[in-house]
Amino acid sequence: MPFTIDDDQKADLACTCAALILSDSNTPVTAENISALLEVAGFTDFEAYYPKLFASALEGKDLGAVIFGGASGAGSSSSSSSGSSSSGSSDSSSDSSSDSD
């Protein structure tokens, strides 16, 4: 069974990829830049409002933070667990220092 998507889904995917490329290259994610990138890539079959929609949704946002924003919560809980393990390692260092005395 072949994988098919309709034209609207293709435009969504193309704009998403364009926004990611622009963000990765530290280029402002604007409707003009999205449109220009899509045209250079040869994707011209999209409604004019798609780049504007994506640009307005991402305006003023760090795309990396939007994508990886959930990871920061996991990192903070991980750091608290590593803090408890570091207290355990300080106990072992106090044990080793008492052994050497």
Contacts in CASP RR format, 6 or more apart in sequence:
PFRMAT RR
TARGET T0000
AUTHOR 0000-0000-0000
METHOD contacts of the structure
MODEL  1
MPFTIDDDQKADLACTCAALILSDSNTPVTAENISALLEVAGFTDFEAYY
PKLFASALEGKDLGAVIFGGASGAGSSSSSSSGSSSSGSSDSSSDSSSDS
D
5 13 0 8 1.000
7 45 0 8 1.000
7 46 0 8 1.000
10 43 0 8 1.000
10 45 0 8 1.000
10 46 0 8 1.000
11 45 0 8 1.000
11 46 0 8 1.000
11 47 0 8 1.000
11 50 0 8 1.000
12 50 0 8 1.000
14 38 0 8 1.000
14 41 0 8 1.000
14 43 0 8 1.000
14 46 0 8 1.000
14 50 0 8 1.000
15 34 0 8 1.000
15 38 0 8 1.000
15 46 0 8 1.000
15 50 0 8 1.000
15 51 0 8 1.000
15 53 0 8 1.000
15 54 0 8 1.000
16 54 0 8 1.000
18 33 0 8 1.000
18 34 0 8 1.000
18 37 0 8 1.000
18 38 0 8 1.000
18 41 0 8 1.000
18 51 0 8 1.000
18 54 0 8 1.000
19 29 0 8 1.000
19 34 0 8 1.000
19 54 0 8 1.000
19 55 0 8 1.000
19 58 0 8 1.000
19 63 0 8 1.000
20 63 0 8 1.000
21 37 0 8 1.000
22 28 0 8 1.000
22 29 0 8 1.000
22 33 0 8 1.000
22 34 0 8 1.000
22 37 0 8 1.000
23 29 0 8 1.000
23 63 0 8 1.000
23 64 0 8 1.000
27 33 0 8 1.000
29 54 0 8 1.000
29 55 0 8 1.000
29 58 0 8 1.000
29 59 0 8 1.000
29 63 0 8 1.000
30 55 0 8 1.000
31 51 0 8 1.000
31 52 0 8 1.000
31 54 0 8 1.000
31 55 0 8 1.000
31 56 0 8 1.000
32 51 0 8 1.000
33 55 0 8 1.000
34 50 0 8 1.000
34 51 0 8 1.000
34 54 0 8 1.000
34 55 0 8 1.000
35 48 0 8 1.000
35 51 0 8 1.000
38 44 0 8 1.000
38 46 0 8 1.000
38 51 0 8 1.000
58 66 0 8 1.000
END
